[in-house]
Each structure stands twice: as C-alpha cells, then as structure tokens.
C-alpha cells in the first residue's frame, strides 16, 4: 500500500499485556508511528510471560518502535514529556491513578500539548467501579459472559482475550473519532475505553433478548436455538462438521441435493420457525444423511450448495489456511526465540490491499537512540541518560 491511512500520526504507547498493545497494533498496522514506551531497564514484563501468554508480546507489538524509559526518574519523565510535545496520540492501560503518580496523567500532558488525544484504557468507565483493578476474565464473570459461555452451572471464560482486544479496538474507534474532531476544532481531548463496558456491549444481545421475551437467556450450550439446524454432526469417518441451515434457501438446497424433496412439503419443516420448533425430528433426518459421507466430501458439497459449514478446527490449523494466506496477508512475525511464524494482521482491506508487516516487534530499547536523536538529543546527552539508567 503506497500510503497507509494513518501515516504521519505519532502515537505514544504506555502499555502492557493485551488491552493497550492491541489498541496500538491496530493503529500501527494502519500506518501510525507507534512508539512503545517500556520501563527501563528490563522492558515490558509481558516479554517474560509464559504458557498461553508467551506469544502476547510478539503478536501485539509488530510495526512499532521501542524505547525504554525510567518514568520514576526526573530525567526519564522529562524525556517522556519531550516526546509528548510532538505526539498526536497517547495510549495508556495502567491501573487507576498510575499515570498521574508518574506525572504523565491527562492534566499534565495536555498542559504540555493541548492538541494531544489521550486514550485511557481502563477496567471501567467513570462510575462507582472505576477505582477497581480489572482483568479480562474478571469482567467476563461480572457481565455474565462466562455464564453464557459455559454449560449450566459451569461458567467458563471465552477461549481468547476477547474483552482485552474488544476494549483495545474500542479505544481505536475513540481515537479515530477524536482525531476527526480535532481536524474540526484543533483541540485535543481525553478518550476512555474500558473492559467492563466493552464486555457489557458483547452480552447486550442477551439483555435485549430477555427484554423482548421476558425470559432470561440460558447459557449458549443450553440455548433454545433460533434456527432448525445449527450444530455439529458426525460424518462417516467420525469427524465432526458444523452445519448451519438458517434460511429457507438453505433448506431447499439441502433437500434438493440429497434427494429428500418430500421434506420440503412436510408441515413440520415448511418455515424456519417450524423447523426450530421441530428440531429434534429434523435433526434425525440430517444426522442420517450426514453419516453417509466422509468429511472432505461433505465440505465440498456444502460449499457447492452454499450452506454455512465448518469442521471443528484448532488455532494450529490456521497457519496454513488458504483464506488467511491469500494475497500474502499473513505476517511473518519474529518469535521470542528468533524463529518466525505466520500470523494474521489487522483484518481490514483497502480495496484488495491489507496492512503488511513493516517492522518486527522491537527488541528491548531497540530504537531508544534514534528516537531521542530525532528529538534533538546529542549523543553525549543520550550516553549520560544511559549511565544514569534513565533510559536503556
């Protein structure tokens, strides 16, 4: 892409783990110059996470430059404020009051740069909970998302950091809106996105369903389905295939292909509401038909007759997925051990072009010298800051 949409926008990212970095990486993929500010001397603690979190840093910090500052030192804080003077956006996802204690809160930085867009990514929007620390899984339980995800009596967090990422992307939306408003009035402003309210946004469909029906929504594994067929079936070779017959067109296509047109006139199955009401009987027919075929044949058939389907897959199946790899959209990202892996980028295309990998996740303090030199710091001053351990 010749010119990325956010080229020329400078973003300072004070963040860690997932929420802040997910906000920053979307802006970076779209062309912003995102400078990740990590604590000196050891950098973002996310680098050292293990287990399922071991890929967080490398995935959410591509296309960014990196600098290490000791914000608890006067010299480090002075460097940060110098960076603020030329920035367009500041992102932070620290605990309540942390940035104020470091002298980098909204009041302090807006006094230095009145045109700055300040995005605070928090656990809660202003209100009685705003003082609380929050985590992705905590708010999944608070909002009922965990209740809706697991079977009855067994609440379960979603299988990804969906709330952290949702909160980060909501922050991107707020930042873009604030930049657009700044184009009109020339003023900076504070934008806040949160985990709790983002998760409430996700479960609001169930709140609306309860308001519409007068009945609380049961957990998804125990839900009363809205469609006749919307579940997994065992194929001839024992593998499972999810099939969604959610419209009259789907039902007609299914019955015609599998030579069961008599079901099209069966009064139990004439419309989707009737098929949903008589799901148990309908499932019997579909189960018998699906069991005749191996999964590869069924995938080809479902694709041919335009019925939604999917085998039961794992994340590891996605590395070589032809759709994700189409047009070179997968990014060859450097892992902590120096190896590389193909990973999805921000899921947006402009025309047929998607954002690409321009920079690998930064090594600890990788761009400190070049960033400070661009601010006018001499080599001698940079060396003195390093000796004082205010930078790395």
N, C-alpha and C positions, 0 to 999 in steps of 0.2 A: 504494500500500500504506500503510495508516494507520500502522502501527508496524512498522518493519523489525526483523528478528531480533536484530541486534547494536546497536541503538540504546542509547546510554548507555555503550558501551565506547570508551575512548580509546586510540588506537594511535599510537605514535611510530615513524615510518619513516625510518631512516638507510639509504638505499639508492640504487642507480643501475642503469641499463641495463634488464634484464628480470626477473631472478630475484626480487629484493626487491620491485620495483614490482608484479609480478604477484601476489605474496602480498598486498601492501597493497591492491590494487584490488579483489580479491575481498572482503576484509573491508569495504572502503569501500562497495562495491555492496550489501552486506548490512546496511549501516546504521551501521557503526562510524565514529567521528570520527577519521579517519586524518589525522595531521599529518605532511606530508613535510618533513623537515629537510634542507635543501640547504646546501652550503658557501657562505659569503659570500666575496667579493661577487658572483660570477658565476653561482652556482647550479649545478645538476646538469649535468655535462658531457654527459649524454645529450641535453640540449636542442639541442646543436650537431652531433649525429651526422648524417651524410648518407647518400645511397644507400638501400639497403634498410632501414637503421635510422632513417631520417628520421622515421618515424611512431611510434617507440618511446615517446617521452615523452608525446605527446598521448593515445595509446591506453591506456597502463598507469597513468596518473595522474589520471584523471577521479575525481570525487566525493571529492577530497582537498583539505585546506587546505595552504598552503605557507608556510614560514618559512626565512629564510637566517641561518645562524649560522657564526661562525668558531670551530670547536671547538678550534683550536690556540691560541686566546687564553684566558686565565683567565676573562675576563668572558663569553665565548661559552660556555665549558664550564659556567660557573655557571648560565647561563640554561637550558642543556640539562638540568642536574640538577634545577633547579626544575620543569621540565616533567615529569621522571621521577616526581617526588613525587606527582603527581596522575594518572599514566597507569596503564592496565591492562596494556598490551602494548607491548613494544619489538621492532622488527624491524631487523635489520642484515644486509647481504650484502657487507661489505667483506672484503678479504683477511685471511688468518690473522694475528691479533695486532694488527690496526689499531685496533679499538675499545679494546683495553687500552692502547695507546700514547696514545690520546686521552683516557684517563681515564673511558671510558664502557663498559668491559667488564662482564661479569656480576658479578664480585665488587664492583665499585664501585657499580653501580646497584642491586643487590639490597640493599646496605647502606643505601641511601637509601630504598628502597621494597621491603620484604620480600615484598609481595604481587604484585610485578611478574612477568608472564610475559615471558621474554626469548627471542626466537626468533632463533637464529643460522642464517643461510642460507649454507652453505659449499660448497666443492668436494667435500669428503669428510667422512664421519663420523669420529669418533676412530679412529685406526689409523695404520699406517706411512705413508700418503699424506697425512695431514691437514695437513702443513706446505706442501704444494704449492699453487700457484695453479691454477685450473681455469677452463675455458670450456666452453660448451655443446658446441661442435664437438670439443673435445679429448676429452671423456668419451664422445662418440658413437664415436670411434675406439677408446678404451680398452676399452669394453664390448662391442664387436662390432656396435653398431647401424649404424654406417657400412658395415661389411662386409655386413650383412644387407640394407641398403637398395639399394646399387648392384649392377650385374651382376657376375658373377665377374671378379675381378681389377681391379675399378674401384670401390673403396669410395666411398660418397657420403653426405654429411650429409643428414638429413631436411630437407624444404623449409619448415621453420618452426623457431622456437626451442623445440622440443618439450621439451627437457630443462630449460632455464631455467624454463619455465612449469610443468612437472611438479614440479620442486623447489620452486617457489613455492607451488603448490597443496598439496603435501605439508606445507609449513610451515603453511598454513592449518589443515589437519587436526590437526597437533600443537598449534597454538594453541587451537583449539576444545576439544580433549581436556584441555589444561592448565587452561583456564578452568572446565571442568566439574569437574575435580578440585579446583580452588581453591574452588569452591562447597561442597565437602565438608569440606576441611581448612583453608581460609583461607590457604594458603601459595602463594607464588609459586614458579616453577621455570624452569629453562632447558630449552628445546626446540631440537634441531638437525635441520635438513633439509639434504640435500646433492644435488649434481648427479650424482656418480658412482653412489651407491647408488640414486638415482631412476632413472637410466638402466639400471642392472642390473635393477631391477624391471620395466622395459619389455621387456628381452630375456630375462627369465627363462622365458618361454613356450618359447623356443627351447632353453634349457638343459634344461627339463623334457622337451621332445621328444627331445633327444639321450639323456637318461637312460632314457626309455621305450623307445626304438627301438635304442639302441646305435650310432646313426649321427648324426654332426654335421649340423646343419641347413644346407643350402646357402643362398646369398643368395636373397632373395624373388623376384627376376626369374627364377631358375633352379630354383625350388622344385618339388617334386612335390606337386601340388595335392591337397587333401583332398576336393574336390568335382568333379563331372563338368564343369560349365560355370561358370567364374568368371574372366571375361576380357572384353576389348573385341572388338567385331565391327564390320566396315564395313557401313554402311547403303547404301541405293540412291543417296543423294546424296553418298556418300563420307565423311560424318561418322561418328565412332566412338561406339558405345554400349556401355557395360559392362553385362553381364548376369550375374546370379548364380543359377544353378539348383542350389540346395544341399539340396533335400529331395525326397522322393517326391511330395509335393503340388505342388511347383513343376513337376516333370517331367510329371505328369498334366495340369496346367493348360495347360502349353505345348503338349503333343501334341494335346490336345482342341481348343484354339483354332485351331491351324494345320493341323488335319485330317491328322495323322500318327499316328493311334492305333495303327497297326501297330508303331510303335517301342516301345509300352508292353509288348508281349509278346516283343520281341527279347531273347533271353537275355543279350546283351551289356550291356543297359541296364536290367535289372529293378530293381536297387537302386543307391544312391549309390556304394558301393564298386566295383560292377561298372562303373558309368558312369565313375568316376575311372580305373579300370584301362584302359578302352577309350576314353579321352578323345579320341584322335586321330580315331577313326571317328565319335564323337559330334559332335565339332566340325565335321566335314564337313557333317552334316545341318543343324546350327544356322546355320552360315555361309551356306548356300544359302538358307535361309528368311529370315534377317535381310536379305540383299541384295535382297530383293524390295520392301522398304518404305523410305520416307523416315523420317528420324529422328523427326519430330514424330508420325507415325502410330505408330511403334514405342513411343514413350514413352507414348502414350495406351493402347496395347494392354497393355504391361507393367503399367501402373498398374491397369488394369481387371482383369487376371487375377492380381494380387498377386504378381508376380515382382520381386525386387530389381533395380533398374537405375539407371544414371546416364549422361548424356552426359559427355564429357570437358570439364570446365569449368576456368576460371581464377578466382583471387580476385576479379577485377574483375566477374565475373558475379554476385557475391553482393550487391552494393549494392542491387539491385532484386529480390532473391529473395523470392517471396511468403511462404515459410515464415519466413524470418528477420524479415521486416517485419510478420508477423501480430501483431495486438494491440498495435502500436506498440512492439515490443521493441527495434528498432534505436535506438541513441542518437545524437543529432545533435551530434557532438563537434567542438569548435573545433580547427582545424589551426594549425600554426606561423605560417602567413601570414594568419591571421584568418578564413579561409574555414571552412566546416563540412562534415562528411561523416557519413553514416550508418554506424555501426559496431556490431558485436554486443556485447552486455553479457555479464555472467556467466550461463552457461547453466543457470539454475535457475528454476523456478516454484514459488510457494507458492499452492496451489490453481491458479488460472489467471493469477495476477499474477507478473510478473517484476520484478527490481530495475530502477529507472529512473535516468536522469541527473539528479542533484540539483545538481551543481557541475561546471563546466568545469575542465579541468586548470589548476592555479594558474599565474599569471604569477610571475616570479621575485620572491620575497619578498612576494607579494600580501597575505598575512594576518599578517605579522610583528607589526604594531602591535596588531591585535585579539587575537592570541594572548597577547602579553605583557601587554596591559591586563587580560585575564581572569585572569592570574596575580597581578595586583596591582601591576604596574609603572606608575609615574607617567609622564605624557607627557615630563617633564623627564629621567627616567632612560632612557626609550626613545631620546630625542634624543641623550643623551650616549653611549649604546651605539652609535648610528649614526655619530656623529662619530668614535668610536674604531675604527670599521669592524669591530666585533664582531658586528654584525647588518647586514642590508640590509632 
